[in-house]
Amino acid sequence: MTPTSNSPDQFAVLSRILDDRWTCRQFLAQPVARDTIDSLLRLAQRTPSWCNTQPWQVVVTAGSGTDRFRKELLAHIEKSAPEPDFAFPAQYTGAYRDRRRECGMQLYDSVGITKGDHEKTMRQALRNFELFDAPHVAIVTSEADLGVYGAIDCDLYIGNFLLGAQSLGLGAAPQAALASYAPFLREYFGIQDTRRVVAGISFGYPDLDHPINAFRTAREDPEHVAIWAD
């Protein structure tokens, strides 16, 4: 296939969006206009999927709906154990452990949490369930019968949602933490029992003055992850 004349420009735009994207962990209270959210959902809907099954469904909160959910979720986690639909990582070893640790240290340093301060560490972890004060959250689910590959398709959807949010000047935080209370989410939002919770995405306008939004994580060089078979 011959590249189109504008391919280099398109690649540069996509590269810039990917380079600029980051996980927002503190939002402004300002809500996002409904038509902007609709544009974001339409963009994410173009995500490719196995046999074009498009297994994702999304619950999106706004206004008082977000506030009620945040309050009820916090109350629930105080008395309930996590129960995710998909098993969380059994352990982190080697490079995965190192990358996770580096990210965590950057996060804690940004808000002045010292190593060993378990109280502040726990408080920061709870911010996930406060949605980082975001005015909106999207709960992404997949059809249970589609198994892990339905979840993979949903992960592609989440990735495009994040890039779309970045292109619109929004902040977003993909959160597996929310999926750890899957039965509660199904009951609260009336999600069908045949669906499995993949993740949540808190989103809105980022608070760029907050120090937690100042750090950026690194990415591995492709030569360390790509295996050529010439």
C-alpha positions, 0 to 999 in steps of 0.5 A: 500500500502506498502511503498517502501524502499526509501520512507523515503529518498524521503520524506526527499528530498521533506521536504528539498525543501519545507523548503528551498523554499522562494519568491525571490524579487531580481534577477540577470540579468543572464538568465537561459539556455533554457534546464534548463527551459525546464526541469522545465516545464517538471517537472511542467507538471506532476502536477495532475489535475481534470480528467487530464484536465491539464488546464494550459498554460504558456507564458514564456519570455526570453532575450529582450522579458522580457525587452520589456514586463517589459517596456510595463507593467509599461507603462500600469499600470501608466494609467490603473486600475486593472482588474483581471479575478479572484476576489482578497480577499475582506478583511483580518481578524483575523489570515489571517490579522496577517500573511499578516501583519507580512510578509509585515513588514519583507519585509519592514524591510529588505529594510529599509522602515519605517511604514508610508513611503507611497512613498517608500511603493509604490515604493516597490509595483511597483517592482512587475511590474518590475518583480524584475529584473528577466530575465524571467517571466511565465504567467499562464492561465486557460480555462474559461469554467473550472471555479474556479477548472481550476484555482485551478489546475493551482495553483497546477501547480504553486506550483510544478513550484516553487518547481522545480525552488528551486530544480534547484537552481533558485529563483522564485516569484509567483505574483498575482499582474501581473494577476491584469492586465489580459486584457493587458496580453491577448492582449500583448501576444495574449492569447485567449479570452477564457483563464483567467490569474491566476498568473505570476511567475518571475524567474531566479537566485537569488541575494543572496546578496540583503537584501530583499532576507534574510528574511523567513516567518513562517508557522502555526503549523498543529495542528492549521489548521488540524481538526481531525474527529476520 
